[in-house]
Structure formats: C-alpha cells, structure tokens
Amino acid sequence: MWLRFYWPIPFFQSDPTKAACAIIDPTKINPVARKCIAEGLLPNSPTGVLNSQSAAQDNRKELTMRFDFNLTKNDQLSVTLGGFRNPSLVPFDRNASGAPGFGSINQVNNYFGNFTYGRKFSPNAWNEFRVTVQRHNSLQADPQRSLPGPSALGFTNITPDLTTGPPVLLFDSSGLTVGFSPQGPTNVIRNAFVYSDTLSWTHGHHALKFGGGFSAYQANIDFAFFVDGAFDFVGTGGIGTGNDFADFLTGQPIDYQQGPRSPTNARTKFLFGLAEDEWRVNKKLTLTLGLRYEYSTPKLDTHGDTFNVIPGLHSTVFPNAPSGLVFPGDTGAPRGVNFPDKNNWAPRIGFAWDPAGTAKTSIRGGFGVFYDILKAEDNLQDNGQPPFFASAFLNFNPLLGNPTADLPNLADPYNSASPVAPNPFPSKPVDHNIDFAEAGILPFGNTGIFLDEPHLRTPYT
C-alpha cells in the first residue's frame, strides 16, 4: 500500500511499469545518498539480512601500593598510591550503530593518592590528618576510524563545531542506525582534593571525637553531542515514500538535529565538621551522640554557562531573554546552578543495651541523617545549551507536486526546513544582545533542555 504515497511522482521514475514495481531511477537517487553509498557507509546484503561480527578489546592495568612508616614512637605516616588504565574498543556502540564499521574507542585513566599522618599526643589522645587526591581522565566514543565528514559527502550546509565523520542516519521503520556514537568524542577530567583532620580523645566513660574537612572538586568536560548532525527517515507514517530506505534514496528525511562541541568547567567545594561522644553510661548501656554539619557550594561553571527559570525576574545579562530566564550575574539569580543550601545538620543518636548485664543479649538502635553531594549527571545535562552554544532541530514538509531537481533537504537542511532556519554552526562567541526570537531559541532552544531547581535541596537519607 505504501507505493501510492510515492510512485506517482514521475521525477523519481518516469517509466510507469518500473514505478509500479517500486524501482527508483538510479540517476534520480539523491546525490548525497549516492555519495554515502559509494563510500560504503550503509551495510548491504544480497539476502536483505546482515549478521555482523567484529572484535572487541578490553585491556586493563591496575596497580596499588601502600607504604607505612613509623617516624617516631608517636608519629606514623601511611601512603597509598594507585592507578587504573582501561583502553577499550566497542565495535557496536550501544548509543550508535548496528552497522559494522562505526566502533568507539574509549580510554579510562584513574589515579589516586592518600597520605595519612597520625600523631599520639598522650595514651588517650590520637590525631589523624589525611590528604587524598583523585584524578579521573576518560575519553569516550572516539570514532574507531577516519571517515569523510559532512562536506566531503555533499552535506554542503552542515558546518560542525567538530567534524568526526558522516552525519548519523536513523532508519526508524527498519531499526537501523548508521554512524558513530552521538555521545562523543567526549573528554572528561575530574579532579578531587580532600583534606581532613580528626582528633580522638578518651576521657573517663567518654570516647570523644572531633574533626573537620575540606574538599575541592573539578569537572572539566569537552562534550561533542551530535556534532555532525543526524537525519531521521521514518518510512511508514512519515512524509515521504512510506519506506525509510526509499526516503533516504530520494532525500526525504522527516527531521534533522545537530548539537555543539561544548566545554564545561564545573567547580564545587565541600566542608564538614563533626563532634561525637561514645558515652558508656554504665555496664549495661552505651550511648553514641553526635552532630555533623556539611556544606557543599552550588555547582559553578567558570564560564558562567548556566541559567535558571525564576518567574518574575528579567535578565540584564541577556536583555532580550524571555521573562523569567536568568543567568549568573543577574539580580536575584544564583551564581551557579542553584542557590546555596546551608541547612545540612546531621544528628546521630545510637544506643547499645545489655538488659541483663551478662553480655549474652544486646539490643541496639540508632537514628541519623546522612547527606549526599550533587556531582554527577548535571555536569553533562547543563552542558552545551543555548544561548551559549548553537543547537538545531529542524522539520521538513512533505513533498508536494512533481520536483524538477534533486531535493536539497540533505545537502542544505537549514534552507529546506519548515520554517527556514539560519545555520548557527559553527558555534560563535556568546552574544549577550542576542535576539532570542530571531535566533529561533524561544523559549530556551531547539534541543532537549534540562533545568535545575534553583532552590535545590541537598539529597539526604
């Protein structure tokens, strides 16, 4: 039944007999599609079914060393050093293609060092000072091989921030994706520096502990997401022939998206203080009473590439932004992704009770509040969003009438889209006077937007 949507168009097949057999005139195959096929980008099989195999690699090296020194009878030093390296090759990336030849190279390097200095001031007092340094350096979704970029394949008006290979081709009805992973190449470097000091003091029936610490965290990310663009061919229910592969051959995608190469330099600091008393009330009962305070500064990007939605405010950093959209530097807006949460008090109460005093039965219970730290997914979710970086999501209209030339949707998606859109790539320096409506990024942009609750509360258990 799908033939009736397409074959009456004589441009693609002037011979009605061949049109009835769903045969496209080879000379009318879209030039971009023809170039992609000539470069061997699309898998093919004489049977119509392709089973592919390719070798994967997963190499790991790990080393951990510990050194303990008794400097004096009262001073001890412990040093632990370690590293982990894991280069790997994924021939069929889960975020990308089922087709062969689009594997991803990944590299993970982790390093850590821990230095602990202990000092005994008296038989009842022991102090421990600790410094920990951690570094995570990873490269994800780096293309396995070098392939032609958009311009070399005839996508003349696709001008990426970073060229990694051909645009991704999505065939919805067939379930096939052709192209490298849209998640990269992405380089992530995370550094953590932790300093803490704890004093333990036993006095009578009390085992007291006092301490505090400070840490600084960095997340430096260079994220390339759909940088070469992606065309979606729907087939059934789409705008073209009713067949996703035929849509590709005739140059009729339903939509196109493209993302930027975007750096993020996230910073946060964390501090804590604690006091605890393990009180042996009597032979039968021991109480543990403690109080801890924690504070984590809101995630801050050194470039200021974050925003919030706070109804009633109007930006002066971006004067033409829609009402309620504010940025770091605006009055009433947070400096980072959210306002500080300084109410992170964490009490600890516990007991151990021996009802008979025979050391044969123990009844224990406790209560505590434990806080977490926001350091993970928002590093990527807040990355690469307009107006700081370019973005695009375009739709195309169904073909009307009988064309007299090849469709330009693939070669020039921006001027073929409905509505026509300017090509924002490569990403340009931030223009604080940008007209959000003219740039086509109302309310926030043309790609998936992630918002952080400005009054976000620190997670706790």
N, C-alpha and C positions, 0 to 999 in steps of 0.2 A: 504493500500500500504506500510505502514511502516514496515510490517513484513519482507519484503525481505532484509532489511538492517541488520536484527539481527538474525532471527531464523535459518538461515543456519549454524550457529556456534554450533556445537554439544556439546561443553563443557557445555553450559548452559541448554541444553535439548537434550539428546541423543535419545529420543523417537520421531520420525518424526511426529507421529499423534498428540502428545501433542504440539510439536513445531508449527504445523500448527494452533493450537488453541491459540497460544501466551501464553503458560503455561511454566513458568520457573521451572526447577527442584529445589524444596525447599532446597536441600542440596548444590546447587550451588549459592545460594544467598550470596553476599559478606559478610564476617564475620563482617565487620564494620556496614554495613547496618542492618544485623540481630541483632546486639547488640543495635543499635539505636531504632529499632522496639521493642525489648524486654523491653527497658527502658520506653516505652510509649511516645517517643518524637514525633512521627508522628501521626497526627489525623487520625481516620478511622471511617467509617460508612458503614453499610451493604447496604445502598442505593447509596453510592458514593457521597452523598451530606451531608455536615455537617453544621448545623446552631448552633453557639455558643453564649452563654451569660455568662457574668461574672461581678461581682460587681466592680464598680469603687469607689474611695474615693477621696474627695477633702475637706480638713479641713483648715480653715483659722482663724488666730487670729491676730488682729491688735490693736495697742494702740498708741495714740498720746497725748502728754501732753505739755502744754505751761505754763510758769511762767514768769510774768512781775514784775520787781522790780523798784521802784523809790528810788534809793540810796540816792540822794540829789535832790534839785530842778533843778540841772543842769545835773545830771547823771542818766542814765537809763540802766537797764540790762534786756534782754529778753532771755529766754532759752526755746528751743523747743526740745523735745526728742520723739522718735518714734521707733516702731518696727513692723515687719510683719513676720509671720511664716505661711508656707503653705506646709504641708506634703500632698502628693497625691499618689494614686495608679492608674496607667493606665493599665487596663487588656490587651488591644490590642494596643501595641505601634505602632504609625504611621511609625516609622523607622524600624520596625521589622516584627513580625509575624502576620498572620491572624489566626494562630492556637492558641487554648487555652493553657494556662499554661506558657506563656512567657511574663508576665506582667512586668512593670517597676515601681520601687519606686522612687519618686522624692521628694526632700526637698529643699525649698527655705526659707532662713532666711535673712531678710533685717533689718538693723538698721541705724539710723541717729541721729545726734545731731547738733543743731545750737545754737550758742552763739553770741548775738549781744550786743555790748556796745556802747551807744550813749552819747555824751558829747556836751553840748551847751556852746560855748565859749563866745558868745555875742548874742543879739537878732537877728543878721544877719548871724551867723556862727554856723554850726552844723556838727559835725564829727561822723561817724559811723564806728566802727571796728567790723568785723564779722569773726567768725571761724566756719567752717562746717566740720563735719566728717561723712563719709558714709561707710558702710560695707555691701557687698553682699556675702552671703555664700550659695552656692547651690550644691546639689548633683543630678545628672540627670542619668536616665537609669540604675539604680542599679537593678540587677535581683531580681524579686519578690521572688524566691525560689531557693534552692540549688539543682543543677543538676550535673550529672557526667561531668567531663572535658574531653578533647580530649584523654588523655592516658587511662582513665578508659573505654572509648568506643572503643578502638582499634586503634585510630589515633596515632600510636606509635611515629611517627617522627614529630609531631606537639608539639612544646615546647614553649608555650606563655610566654610573659613577665608577664602576669597576667591571671590566669585561672578564668573565670567567669561562665563557663558552656560549653555545647557542641558547636562545630563549627556550623555556620549558614549554612542551606541548602536552596538553591534557586532553585525553580522549575519554569523555565521560561514559558513553554507552559501552565502550569496549573495556573500560577499566585500565587502560594503559597510560602511563606517563613516560614521556621521553625527555631526558635532560638530566643535568646534575642536580644534586640536592639544593633546594632553595634556601637552606639554612646556613649557607656559607659561600666562600671560606670565612670563618669567624675565628678570631684570635681572642682568647680570654686570659688575662693575667690578674690573679687575685693575690694580694699580699696581706698578711695579718701580723701585727706586732703586739705582744701581750706582756705586761709587767704586773706582777702581783707580789704581795708580802703578807705573811701570816705569822702571828705570834701565838704560841700555845703555852698556857701557864696553869699549873696545877697548884691549888691552894686549898688545903683542908678538904672539905667534901665537894669542892668545885673544880671542874676541869674547864677552864676558860679559854676561849679562842677569839682573837680579834684580827681583822685583816681588811685588805682592800686591794683594788687593782685597776688597771687602765689598759685599754687596747685601742689600736688604730687599725682600720680596715680600708683597703683599697680594692676597687674592681675596675680594671681598665679593659674595655671591650671594644673591639673593632668588628662590628657585625655587618655582614653583607647578606641582605634578605631579598630574594627575587630580583637581584640586581640586573640581570639580563632580560627580565620580563617573563611573562607566562601568558600563552594564549589558550583559551578553553573552547574545545569543539564538542558540542553537546550531542549532535545527531538527533535522535528521537526527542521531539518536544523543543528543538532548538529553532534557529532562524533560517537554516539552510536546507540541505537535501534530505534530512531525516537520517543520515548516516554520518557518524563522526569522522570517519576517514575520508569520505567524499567531501565533507565540509572543509577538511584540510586541503585536499587537492584543488578545490575551487576557491580557496581563500576566504572562507566564511566562518570565522570564529564568532562566538556569542559575546565574549568579553576579553579584556586584557588587563593585567595588573603588573605594576613594576614598583620595586622598592629601592631604598638608597643603601649606600655604604655609609655607616654611621658610627662614629666613635662615642663612647661613654666613659667618663672618668668619675666614678661614684666614690664617695668618701663618707665614712661614718666613724664615730668614736664611741667608746663604751667605758663606763666606770662603775665600780661597785664598792660597797663597804659592808662589813658584817661583824656581828658580835654574837657569841654563843656561849651558853653555860650548860654543861652537863653536871647536874646537881644530884649528888647521892643523898637524898633526904634521910634515909635510914637503911637498914639492912634489906628491907622489902621493896623499897620504892626509889626509883631513879627518874628524874625529870630532865628533859632536854628542852631548853628555852633559847630561842634565837630570833634575831631580826636581821634582815638583809635589805639593802637598798640598791637598786640598779637604775642606770640611766643610759640610754642609747640615743645619740644625736640622730635626728632625721637624716635620711639619705640625701646627700648633696652632690650634684653634678658640678664639676669645676667649670664647665662651660655655661651653666645655667639653663641647660636644655630640658627643662621640666615645666609643667603647668598644672593648674588646678581649676576646678569649677566651684566658684563661690558666688551664689546668686546675690545680686545687688551691687557687686563691685564692677568697676570698669578699669581696664588696664591703661596705664600710661606708658609702660614699656613697649607695648604694641597698641598704639592708639586706635587702630582700625579693627581690633579684635572684637568679636561679638561680646555683648554684655554678659558678665559672669565668668568669662575666661581670663584668668590672671596668671602672672608669671613671677618668678623670683625678682624682687626689686619693686613690685607693686605694693602700695599701701594696703595692709590687711591680708597680704598673701604670705605663705610660708617661704623661707629661704630655700628649702628643699622640697621633697615630695609630700611632706606633711608637717603639721605643727608638732612641737615637742610634746612628749608625754612624760611628765616628771612625777607621776604618782605611782611609781613602781616599788611599793613597800612589800616586803615578803616576810611575814612572820613564820616561825617554825615552832611547833609545840609537839613534844613526844613524851611518852612515858613507858617505863618497863616496871611491872609489878609482880612480885613473887608473893601471892596471898598467904601461903603457909610459912614462908621463910625457910623452906627446905631445899631450895634450888632444884626442885623437881617440876615445878609448874611456873610458866612465865606468861603473863598477859601483857601484850604490847599494843600501842596505838599511837596515832600521830596525825597532825594536820600541818600543811604547809602550802605556800603559794610559790609557784615557780614560773619565771618569765622566760620568754624566748626572744630572739633577735631577728629583725627583718633584714635578711642579707641575700636573698636568693632570686626568685623569679622576677622581681621588679627590676633587677638590673637589666634584663632583656626587654621586659614589657614597656619600660619607659624609654626605650631606645629608638631613635630614628623616626620620630614623629614630626609632622608639620606643626608650626611653620619653620622649624629648624632645618628640616631636610625635605627633599622632594618626595612626592608619592603620586601614584596614579592608579585609578581603577576606571576603566572605560567600558562602555557598552556599545554594541553595534546593532543597527536596524536590519530587518530582513531585506533581502534583495527584491526590488520592485522593477518590473519591466524586463527588457532584454538589454543587457550591457553590450557595449561595443568595444570594450577593452578589459584587460585583466583587473580584477578587484584590488584596490590598494590597501585593504584592511591590514594585511600582514606587513607590507613594506612601510606604510605610513599610518599606524593606528591612531595617532592623535588627530590628524585631519580627517580621518574616516569615521571617527566615533560619533555617537549621538548623545549629547551635543558635542560639537567640535571642541577640543581642548588644547591649550598650549602644551608643548613638550617641556616639562620642568627640569629635565635632566640634561647634563649632569647637575647635581645639587649646587646651588650658588650660596655665597655668604649670606648670612641672615640679614634680611631687610626688615628693620623694625617698623617701617612705614608701609609694609605690605598691605594691600587691599585684599582682605580675606575672601570677599565675594568674587572679585575679578580673578583671583588666583584659583578659584574653584575649591577652596578648602573650608567651606562652611558646612557644618558648624566647626569641625575640627580637622577634617581631612578626608582623603579618598581611600584610606586603608583602615584596617582594624585599629581602633583607638582604645587604649587602656587608661583608666582613670584611677588615681589613688584617693581614697577618702582623706580629705585634708586633716580631719581630727582623728586619724587612725590611732587606735589604742594598741599598745604593745601586747602581743599574744601571751596568754598565761594559762597555767593549769592549776 
